[in-house]
Amino acid sequence: MPSPEELLKRLGVSIDPETLRLALTHRSYAYEHGGLPTNERLEFLGDSVLGYAVTDHLYRTYPDLPEGDLAKRRSAVVSTRALAGIARGLDVGPHILLGQGERLTQGANKSSILADTMEALIGATYLSEGPDAAGALVMRLVGPLLDDVEQLGAGTDWKTAIQEIAASRKLGTIEYVITGTGPDHARVFEATLNIGETAYGTGTGPSKKEAEQEAAAVSYRSLVPTGSGAPSDTSVGR
C-alpha cells in the first residue's frame, strides 16, 4: 500500500490519519472487516462541498452566462467521469481500501469508486481543515476543467453526440468493434468506432462502456472543427 503522505502531498492538504483512512474505506472493505464505517458519509459531505464551490466560482466568474450554461458547466466537472479522471491523475486508486472481490475486478480503476473516493477526500478535507481549505482543494482539482471548453467534454455523452452527427450527415451505420486484453481481474478494453465503412477513432478503458465513450470522443473531435466546443445537451455520470 502506498504511503498516505504521498497522497496528501499530491492533494496539497492535511487530513488527520483517522479521517483519511475513513475517506479511503470502500464499503466492500468495511464489510469484509466486520462492518467498519465506510466513506459514504464523507462522500455525501464532499459532494455538497464540491457542488457549492463550483457553483460559487461559476456564478462569480461568468456574470453574463445564463443559468442553463452555468448548469451545464457545473454538470461537466462534477460528473463521475470527470472526477474519476482527476483521481487517476492523482493516482488515488492504489490508496483505496477495497474488499477482495473489488480488488480482483480492478475496483481501484473503476470510475464510480474513484469518483466517490474523490468526494470523500473533499469531505475529509472539510472536516480536517475547514471550508476554505476544502473549497481551495476543489478549485485546484476542477478549476482547469471549468475554463477549458474541450475539457468540459468530461461530462458529455459522446455516444449520443456521435449518433446525432451520423444521422444528420447520413454517414451510415455506427458500430463499435471491441477487443479485450489482459487477465480477467485487470482487463483493458479497446473500442474502435466505425461509421459506415470508415474507422474514425479508438479508445481504451477498464470497461467496454468507457472504451466506447473515449472512442466516440476521439471521433467527435475528428468530425467537428476545433473550437466549436463539446456538445452540451446530455451528460453522463451525474
C-alpha positions in Angstrom: 0.0 0.0 0.0 1.5 3.4 -1.0 2.2 5.9 1.8 -0.8 8.1 2.8 1.7 11.0 3.0 2.3 10.7 -0.7 -1.4 11.2 -1.5 -1.7 14.1 0.9 1.3 15.8 -0.7 -0.3 15.5 -4.2 -3.6 16.8 -2.8 -1.9 19.6 -1.0 -3.9 19.2 2.2 -3.5 17.9 5.7 -6.1 15.3 6.8 -5.7 13.6 10.1 -4.9 9.8 9.8 -8.2 8.5 11.1 -10.3 10.7 8.8 -8.0 9.9 5.8 -8.4 6.2 6.4 -12.1 6.6 6.6 -12.2 8.6 3.4 -10.4 5.7 1.6 -12.5 2.9 3.1 -14.8 1.4 0.5 -17.9 -0.5 1.7 -16.5 -3.7 0.3 -13.5 -3.5 2.6 -15.7 -2.4 5.6 -18.0 -5.4 5.0 -15.1 -7.9 4.9 -13.7 -6.5 8.1 -16.6 -6.8 10.4 -18.8 -3.8 9.4 -16.3 -1.0 9.8 -17.5 2.6 9.0 -17.3 3.4 5.3 -16.5 6.5 3.4 -20.1 7.0 2.2 -21.0 9.8 4.8 -17.8 11.7 3.8 -18.8 11.2 0.2 -22.1 12.8 0.9 -20.4 15.8 2.6 -17.8 16.1 -0.2 -20.5 16.1 -2.9 -22.1 19.1 -1.3 -18.8 21.0 -0.8 -17.9 20.2 -4.4 -21.2 21.5 -5.8 -21.2 24.7 -3.7 -17.6 25.6 -4.6 -18.1 25.0 -8.3 -21.4 26.9 -8.3 -19.9 29.9 -6.4 -16.9 30.0 -8.8 -19.1 29.8 -11.9 -21.5 32.5 -10.6 -18.8 35.0 -9.9 -16.5 34.2 -12.8 -19.1 34.2 -15.6 -21.6 37.0 -14.8 -23.0 37.0 -18.3 -23.7 33.3 -18.7 -27.3 32.3 -18.4 -28.4 29.7 -15.8 -28.6 26.9 -18.4 -25.0 27.3 -19.4 -23.8 27.6 -15.8 -25.6 24.4 -15.0 -24.0 22.6 -18.0 -20.5 23.6 -17.0 -21.1 22.5 -13.4 -22.6 19.2 -14.5 -19.5 18.5 -16.6 -16.9 18.9 -13.9 -18.9 17.2 -11.1 -19.6 14.2 -13.3 -18.4 10.7 -12.3 -16.2 10.6 -15.4 -14.5 14.0 -14.7 -13.9 13.1 -11.0 -12.5 9.7 -11.9 -10.1 11.3 -14.4 -8.9 13.6 -11.7 -8.5 10.7 -9.3 -6.4 8.8 -11.9 -4.2 11.8 -12.4 -3.5 11.9 -8.7 -3.0 8.1 -8.5 -5.7 7.7 -5.9 -6.7 4.2 -6.8 -3.8 2.3 -5.1 -4.7 4.0 -1.8 -8.3 2.9 -1.7 -9.1 0.1 0.8 -11.1 -2.5 -1.1 -12.5 -5.9 -0.4 -11.1 -8.9 -2.2 -13.9 -9.0 -4.8 -13.3 -5.4 -5.8 -9.6 -5.9 -5.9 -9.9 -8.9 -8.2 -12.2 -6.9 -10.6 -9.9 -3.9 -10.8 -12.0 -1.8 -8.5 -9.2 0.7 -7.9 -9.7 1.8 -11.5 -13.5 1.8 -11.6 -14.8 5.3 -12.4 -17.6 5.1 -9.8 -15.3 4.1 -7.0 -12.7 6.7 -7.9 -15.2 9.5 -8.2 -16.9 8.6 -4.9 -13.4 8.5 -3.2 -12.6 11.9 -4.5 -15.8 13.3 -3.0 -14.9 11.6 0.3 -11.4 13.2 0.3 -13.0 16.6 -0.3 -15.3 15.9 2.7 -12.4 14.8 4.8 -10.6 18.0 3.9 -13.6 20.0 5.0 -13.6 18.3 8.4 -9.9 18.4 9.0 -9.0 21.9 7.6 -12.3 23.7 7.2 -14.5 25.1 4.4 -11.9 27.4 2.9 -9.3 24.7 2.5 -11.9 22.3 1.1 -13.0 24.9 -1.4 -9.4 25.7 -2.4 -8.9 22.0 -3.0 -12.0 21.8 -5.2 -10.7 24.7 -7.3 -7.3 23.1 -7.7 -8.9 19.9 -8.9 -11.6 21.2 -11.2 -10.6 24.8 -11.9 -8.7 23.9 -15.1 -11.7 22.0 -16.4 -14.1 24.9 -15.8 -12.1 27.2 -18.0 -11.3 24.8 -20.8 -14.2 24.2 -23.3 -12.6 21.0 -24.6 -12.2 19.5 -21.1 -15.8 20.2 -20.4 -16.5 17.2 -22.6 -15.8 15.2 -19.4 -19.5 15.3 -18.7 -20.6 14.7 -22.3 -22.4 11.7 -23.6 -20.2 11.4 -26.7 -22.0 8.3 -28.0 -25.2 10.3 -28.3 -23.4 13.2 -29.9 -21.9 10.8 -32.5 -25.3 9.3 -33.2 -26.8 12.8 -33.9 -23.9 13.7 -36.2 -24.0 10.4 -38.1 -27.8 10.8 -38.6 -27.7 14.5 -39.6 -24.9 13.9 -42.1 -26.2 10.5 -43.3 -22.7 8.9 -42.7 -24.0 5.4 -42.3 -24.4 2.7 -39.6 -22.5 3.1 -36.3 -20.6 0.1 -35.0 -18.1 -0.3 -32.1 -15.6 -3.0 -32.5 -14.4 -4.2 -29.1 -11.3 -6.2 -28.1 -10.0 -7.0 -24.6 -6.6 -7.8 -23.4 -5.1 -8.8 -20.0 -6.3 -11.2 -17.3 -9.9 -11.2 -16.1 -9.1 -9.2 -13.0 -7.2 -6.5 -14.9 -8.9 -6.4 -18.3 -8.3 -3.5 -20.6 -10.7 -2.9 -23.5 -10.1 -1.2 -26.8 -13.0 0.1 -28.9 -12.8 1.3 -32.5 -15.8 3.4 -33.8 -16.8 2.6 -37.4 -19.3 4.7 -39.2 -20.3 3.3 -42.5 -17.1 1.8 -43.8 -14.8 4.3 -42.1 -12.9 3.9 -38.8 -13.0 7.3 -37.0 -11.5 6.8 -33.6 -10.2 4.4 -31.0 -10.4 4.5 -27.2 -9.4 2.3 -24.3 -10.7 1.8 -20.7 -11.3 -0.6 -17.9 -14.8 -1.3 -19.2 -16.4 -1.7 -22.6 -18.6 1.3 -21.9 -15.7 3.6 -21.0 -13.7 2.5 -24.1 -16.7 3.2 -26.3 -17.1 6.7 -24.8 -13.5 7.5 -25.4 -13.7 6.2 -29.0 -16.7 8.4 -29.5 -15.0 11.4 -28.0 -12.0 11.0 -30.3 -14.3 10.5 -33.3 -16.3 13.6 -32.4 -13.2 15.8 -32.4 -12.3 14.5 -35.9 -15.7 15.3 -37.2 -16.3 18.7 -35.5 -13.9 21.7 -36.1 -11.6 22.6 -33.2 -13.0 25.4 -31.1 -16.7 24.5 -31.7 -16.8 23.0 -28.2 -18.3 19.9 -26.8 -22.0 19.1 -27.2 -23.8 20.2 -24.1 -27.3 18.7 -24.3 -26.6 15.4 -22.5 -24.4 14.3 -19.6 -23.2 11.1 -18.2 -22.3 10.3 -14.6 -24.1 12.9 -12.5 
